[in-house]
Amino acid sequence: MIGRTFRIIDNNGSRSLDREELESGLRDFGVSMKRSQIDELFRYLDKDRSGTVSFDEFLEALRPPMSKARLNVINQAFDKLDKTNDGVITVADLRLLYNVEHHPKYKSGQMSRDQVLKEFMDTFQQGGVIDDQVTREEFTNYYSGVSASIDDDQYFVQMMRQAWKL
């Protein structure tokens, strides 16, 4: 439903919203706001300051906040992966933990060990800067998206503990 709403508001089909599209969309959905309030909302939504609001930015703003238990287990997983304790996860960190031996593209020779690890890292950089490191913020944002689809804190924590062997 959120995706459909976003596409309706995205008048020019650019997969992002400019300020005018946001204002028009709010009006179309019966939301009355002052120009200054719309400007403030747009600045809040436009996290990367690109002048447009991407679907990921839009979705991130609508997610409910995570509980302390969820944030705690996400931080535990990040800390486990950040072997060098420098505040970012790199391919070098993952080499020490992540076994690529069973990855189909590694087994077939299509990808090297580092290519598989880089592809894995890129998963956490949705809507962020794709580079050779995953920040705590990117990692947390990824799991915030996962968290939004899981109602029960205990289930989310158990899932994280199993996935990361915490």
N, C-alpha and C positions, 0 to 999 in steps of 0.2 A: 504494500500500500504506500509506503514512504517513497519507493522508487517511482511509482506511478504519479504521485503528487509532484515529485521533483520534475519528472518529464513534462507534466502539464505546465508547470511554471516556467520551464526552460523554453521560451517562445522561439528562439532561433536555433534550437537543436544542437547547441555547442557543448552540451554535457556539463555546463557550468552556468551559474546565475550571475548576471551583472546586477548592479544596484537597482536599475529600472525594472528588470524582470522580477526581482524580489518584491519590490513595492507593488507592482501590478498583481503578482501572485497573492500577496497578502490581501489586497483589495478584493480580488476575485473570490477568495475564501472567506470574505466577510470580516477581516481583521482591520480595524481602523487604528492607525497610528500616526502620530505627528512625524513630519519630515525628519526632525532631529532624532526621534526614537528609531526610525528606520535606518538612519545613518549609523547610529550606535549599534543596532542589531547587525547590520552588514559588517561593520568593523569586527564585531565579536565572531561572526561566522567565518570571515575571511582570515583564517589562521595564518596562512602563508603570505598574506599581504600582496596577493597577485592581482587584486582588483576584481576578482570573480570568486564565487563560492562553488567549489567542486562538490560532487555528490558525497565524497568521503567527509568533507568538512561539514556538510549539511547533516549527514547521518551521525557524525560524532557529536554534534550539538544536541541531538535528540536522545542520545543514550542516557539511561538513568545512571546515577553515580554508583560506583562499586562500594561494597562493604569493606571494612577493614580486613576481614578474613580473606577476601579475594585479593585485595592489594598486597597483603602479606605474603600469600603463596606465590603471586606473580613476582614479587621482589626476591623471594627465595629461589625461584627458577632462574631469574636473571643473574643473581649472584653466583649460582652454580655454573652457569654458562660463561660468565666473565672471569675466566681463569687467571687473567693477568691483573684483575682488580683495577682496571683503568677507566671503568665507567662505560665501556662499550664492548659489544661482542663482535669479534672479528673471525675471519676464517681460521686464523691461528688458534683462537680459543676453541672453535668447534672441532678442529682436528684432534684435540685431546679428548673429546667426549662423544662425538657423533660418528657412528660407524656407517660408512656408505657401502660396505661390501654387498649388501642385499638390494641396493637401489637398482632398478631395472636398467637404467641408462648407463650406470657404472659397469654393471655386469656385462652389458652388450658392447662396451667400449665406446659408446656414443659420447660419454662425458667423463672427464677426469674427476678425481677425488675433489679437487678444489672447485671445479665447476658445479658439482653436486652441492657442495657446502655453500657456495655463493647463491645458488638457486634457492636453497633452504633459507638463507639469510634474507633474501629479497622478499620472502613471504611476510616478514615483519615490517616491511617498509612501504606497505600500501598507503598511498596518499602522502608519503614522506619523500625525503631525498633518497634516491637509490644510489648508495655508495658502498664502500667496503666495510661498513660497520653498522651495527644496530645499537641505538641508544636505549637507555632505560625508558625514555618517553615513547619511543616507537614500539618497543616491546609491550609496554603497558597499554598503549593505544590498540595494538592488535588484539590483546586479550580482553580489552574493554568491549570490543566488537563481539568476541566469542561469548563473553559474560552476559551480554544483553539478551542472548537467546536461551540462557539457562536460569530458570527461576530459583532454584534451590542452592543456597550458599554451600552446604555440605557436599552436594554433588559436584559443584564447580571445583571446590578445594580437592576433593578426591580425584577428579579427572586430572588436575594439574599435578598432583602428587604422583599419580601413576605415569603420566606422560613424561615427566622429568625425573622420575625415580628419586623423589625428595623424601 
